[in-house]
Amino acid sequence: MTPHPFTVADVMTTKVVAVRPGAEFKEIVAAMERWKVTAVPVVEGEGRVVGVVSEADLLLKEEFHDRRLGLVEQMRRLGATAKAGSRRAEDLMTSPPVTVAPEASLPQAARLMASHHVKRLPVVGTNGTIQGIVSRSDLLKVFLRPDEDLATEVRSDVVERLFPLSQRRVDVRVDAGVVTLSGQVRDSALIPLATRLARAVEGVVDVRCELTAQGRT
């Protein structure tokens, strides 16, 4: 019912720190340190994302710096040992990269991060060019929405639509992101739906439903 749900484009960071495939190891480390990021996309041409280099990729060089591996472990960790011996982004990067579209919903981005165990995702357009970066902290920005904005959206997109005849008897209060719905409505069957839709509003932390049907207590 929400007409304009938040998308990745609403919360992403548009200033992107990226490197070219030929970037040297120390150049990548310096970029991460300077911009305080834990991963950088690798781009070629007009900005097409071809991979991502993360701190985990770089730390493999330290892990295997003075360590000798047996043949079995070398075969088991072939990719890791190859990265440990590399010094350019094109050899260090994880490819193909895990990316997300700007029109993707915030839950979609969160699921991608969780399933691939990453903290940030390059945001790419239909042609694969980078448009931004979305991180875990970006996804949490939605919970900074003012209580007044949440109350307005819950009233217009939930209460007014579900209860057009009894909306004036419904009170919507929001405190620290927690929505409280109280008052009386005509159709008791819609009360669970109201709770569910209010909880789906971007930025809502929780919902307390105290609605009752007319003639009932």
C-alpha positions as CSV (number, residue, x, y, z in Angstrom):
1,M,0.0,0.0,0.0
2,T,2.9,2.3,0.5
3,P,3.2,4.3,-2.8
4,H,6.9,5.1,-2.7
5,P,8.9,2.5,-0.7
6,F,12.5,3.4,-0.1
7,T,15.0,2.0,-2.6
8,V,18.7,1.6,-2.6
9,A,19.0,4.8,-4.6
10,D,17.5,6.7,-1.7
11,V,20.2,5.7,0.8
12,M,23.3,4.8,-1.2
13,T,26.5,6.9,-1.2
14,T,27.1,8.4,-4.6
15,K,30.7,9.4,-4.0
16,V,32.5,6.2,-4.8
17,V,36.1,5.2,-4.1
18,A,37.1,2.8,-6.9
19,V,40.3,1.5,-8.4
20,R,41.4,0.3,-11.8
21,P,42.3,-3.3,-12.5
22,G,46.0,-2.3,-12.7
23,A,46.0,-0.6,-9.3
24,E,48.9,-1.8,-7.1
25,F,48.5,-3.4,-3.7
26,K,49.8,-0.5,-1.7
27,E,47.7,1.9,-3.8
28,I,44.6,-0.1,-2.8
29,V,45.5,-0.1,0.9
30,A,46.2,3.6,0.8
31,A,42.8,4.3,-0.8
32,M,41.0,2.2,1.9
33,E,42.8,4.0,4.7
34,R,42.3,7.5,3.3
35,W,38.6,7.0,2.7
36,K,37.9,4.7,5.7
37,V,36.3,2.0,3.6
38,T,36.6,-1.8,3.9
39,A,36.3,-2.6,0.2
40,V,36.6,-0.9,-3.1
41,P,35.0,-1.8,-6.5
42,V,37.3,-2.4,-9.4
43,V,36.1,-0.6,-12.6
44,E,37.2,-0.5,-16.2
45,G,36.2,1.6,-19.2
46,E,33.5,4.1,-18.5
47,G,33.0,2.7,-15.0
48,R,31.8,-0.9,-15.5
49,V,32.3,-2.8,-12.3
50,V,34.3,-6.0,-12.8
51,G,35.2,-6.9,-9.3
52,V,35.6,-5.9,-5.7
53,V,38.7,-5.9,-3.5
54,S,38.0,-6.2,0.2
55,E,40.2,-6.1,3.3
56,A,39.8,-9.9,3.5
57,D,41.3,-10.2,0.0
58,L,44.3,-8.0,1.1
59,L,44.8,-9.7,4.4
60,L,45.6,-13.0,2.6
61,K,49.0,-11.6,1.9
62,E,49.7,-11.2,5.6
63,E,48.2,-14.6,6.4
64,F,50.5,-16.5,4.1
65,H,53.5,-14.2,4.5
66,D,55.7,-16.6,6.4
67,R,53.6,-19.7,6.3
68,R,54.4,-22.9,4.5
69,L,51.5,-25.0,3.4
70,G,51.3,-28.7,2.7
71,L,50.2,-29.9,-0.8
72,V,46.7,-30.8,0.4
73,E,46.1,-27.4,1.9
74,Q,47.6,-25.6,-1.1
75,M,45.1,-27.4,-3.3
76,R,42.2,-26.7,-0.9
77,R,43.1,-23.0,-0.7
78,L,44.3,-22.5,-4.2
79,G,42.3,-19.3,-4.8
80,A,43.5,-17.8,-1.5
81,T,47.2,-18.6,-2.0
82,A,47.0,-17.1,-5.5
83,K,45.6,-13.9,-4.1
84,A,48.3,-13.9,-1.4
85,G,50.9,-13.9,-4.2
86,S,49.2,-11.1,-6.2
87,R,49.8,-7.4,-6.2
88,R,47.3,-5.9,-8.6
89,A,43.6,-5.3,-8.2
90,E,42.7,-7.5,-11.2
91,D,44.3,-10.5,-9.5
92,L,43.2,-9.7,-5.9
93,M,39.6,-8.9,-6.6
94,T,36.6,-11.1,-6.1
95,S,34.9,-11.5,-9.5
96,P,32.2,-11.5,-10.7
97,P,31.1,-8.9,-8.2
98,V,28.0,-9.0,-6.1
99,T,26.0,-5.9,-7.1
100,V,22.6,-4.4,-6.6
101,A,20.4,-2.2,-8.8
102,P,19.5,1.3,-7.6
103,E,15.7,0.4,-7.8
104,A,16.1,-2.6,-5.5
105,S,14.3,-2.5,-2.2
106,L,16.2,-2.2,1.1
107,P,15.2,-5.7,2.2
108,Q,16.5,-7.0,-1.1
109,A,19.9,-5.3,-0.5
110,A,20.0,-6.6,3.0
111,R,19.4,-10.2,1.9
112,L,22.1,-9.9,-0.7
113,M,24.6,-8.7,1.9
114,A,23.6,-11.5,4.3
115,S,23.7,-14.3,1.8
116,H,27.0,-13.3,0.3
117,H,28.6,-12.3,3.7
118,V,29.6,-8.8,2.5
119,K,29.3,-5.4,4.2
120,R,28.8,-3.2,1.1
121,L,27.5,-3.6,-2.4
122,P,28.3,-1.6,-5.6
123,V,25.2,-0.1,-7.1
124,V,25.1,-0.5,-10.9
125,G,22.9,0.6,-13.7
126,T,21.5,-1.6,-16.5
127,N,24.8,-1.3,-18.4
128,G,26.9,-2.4,-15.4
129,T,28.4,1.1,-14.7
130,I,28.7,2.1,-11.1
131,Q,26.3,4.6,-9.7
132,G,27.0,4.4,-6.0
133,I,27.8,2.2,-3.0
134,V,25.4,0.9,-0.4
135,S,26.6,-0.3,3.0
136,R,25.0,-1.8,6.1
137,S,25.0,1.6,7.7
138,D,23.3,3.1,4.7
139,L,20.4,0.6,5.1
140,L,20.0,1.7,8.6
141,K,19.5,5.4,7.6
142,V,15.8,4.7,7.1
143,F,15.4,4.3,10.9
144,L,16.5,7.9,11.3
145,R,13.2,9.2,9.8
146,P,11.4,11.6,12.1
147,D,8.5,10.2,14.1
148,E,6.3,12.9,12.6
149,D,7.0,11.6,9.1
150,L,6.3,8.1,10.1
151,A,3.0,9.1,11.7
152,T,1.9,11.0,8.6
153,E,2.7,8.0,6.4
154,V,1.0,5.5,8.6
155,R,-2.1,7.6,8.8
156,S,-2.3,8.3,5.0
157,D,-1.2,4.9,3.7
158,V,-2.7,2.6,6.3
159,V,-5.4,4.2,8.4
160,E,-7.1,6.3,5.7
161,R,-7.1,3.5,3.1
162,L,-8.2,0.7,5.4
163,F,-10.7,2.6,7.5
164,P,-12.1,5.4,5.4
165,L,-15.3,5.6,7.4
166,S,-13.8,5.4,10.9
167,Q,-10.4,7.0,10.3
168,R,-11.3,10.0,12.6
169,R,-11.6,7.6,15.5
170,V,-8.1,6.2,15.0
171,D,-5.2,7.7,16.8
172,V,-1.7,7.3,15.4
173,R,1.2,8.0,17.7
174,V,4.9,7.4,17.1
175,D,7.7,7.5,19.7
176,A,11.3,6.5,18.8
177,G,10.0,4.7,15.8
178,V,7.4,2.7,17.6
179,V,3.9,3.1,16.2
180,T,0.9,2.9,18.5
181,L,-2.5,2.5,16.8
182,S,-5.5,3.1,19.1
183,G,-9.2,3.8,18.7
184,Q,-12.2,2.1,17.2
185,V,-12.9,0.8,13.7
186,R,-15.9,-0.8,12.0
187,D,-14.2,-3.9,10.6
188,S,-12.3,-6.0,13.1
189,A,-11.0,-8.3,10.4
190,L,-8.8,-5.4,9.1
191,I,-7.0,-4.8,12.4
192,P,-4.3,-7.5,11.8
193,L,-3.7,-6.1,8.3
194,A,-3.4,-2.6,9.7
195,T,-0.7,-3.8,12.1
196,R,1.2,-5.6,9.3
197,L,1.1,-2.7,6.9
198,A,2.1,-0.2,9.6
199,R,5.1,-2.4,10.4
200,A,6.1,-2.5,6.7
201,V,6.4,1.3,6.6
202,E,10.1,2.1,6.1
203,G,11.7,3.3,9.3
204,V,9.1,1.8,11.7
205,V,10.8,-0.1,14.6
206,D,7.7,-1.8,16.0
207,V,3.9,-1.5,16.1
208,R,1.6,-1.6,19.2
209,C,-2.0,-2.2,18.1
210,E,-4.7,-1.1,20.5
211,L,-7.5,-0.9,17.9
212,T,-10.8,-2.4,18.8
213,A,-14.0,-3.0,16.8
214,Q,-17.0,-0.7,17.4
215,G,-19.3,-2.1,20.0
216,R,-16.5,-4.2,21.5
217,T,-14.1,-3.6,24.3
